[in-house]
Amino acid sequence: MTIHIENLSIQAIIGILDFEREKTQNIIIDLEIGYEYNKNVFLDYADIVESITDDIKTKKYGLLEDAIVALKYMLISKYPQIKTLYIKLSKPDILKNCRVSLSKTWNF
């Protein structure tokens, strides 16, 4: 099975530029989580969304790279049944003429 969480919008402080450290900005997160499903082992997507939101809002990452790696470790420690993980973080408003994104895929 694969869980898709798309367009998770969070207002958070993330970035290394001075103005990014002073005021929240819109962050968009997309995830794909592959896992082996059975009736006794499933992933709670509402809990995943809440965990990601809490992490991004409280940690105030400097780099998107650091945020993605931290989210990976948090998710695989909480859900060891994850087999594949794709995370994409986007800053849709940082530049006027484009959306800036960073992504990574892992296989476990």
Secondary structure, DSSP 8 states (H G I E B T S, - for coil): -EEEEEEEEEEE---SSHHHHHS-EEEEEEEEEEE--BTTB---HHHHHHHHHHHHHHH--S-HHHHHHHHHHHHHHH-TTEEEEEEEEEEEEEETTEEEEEEEEEE-
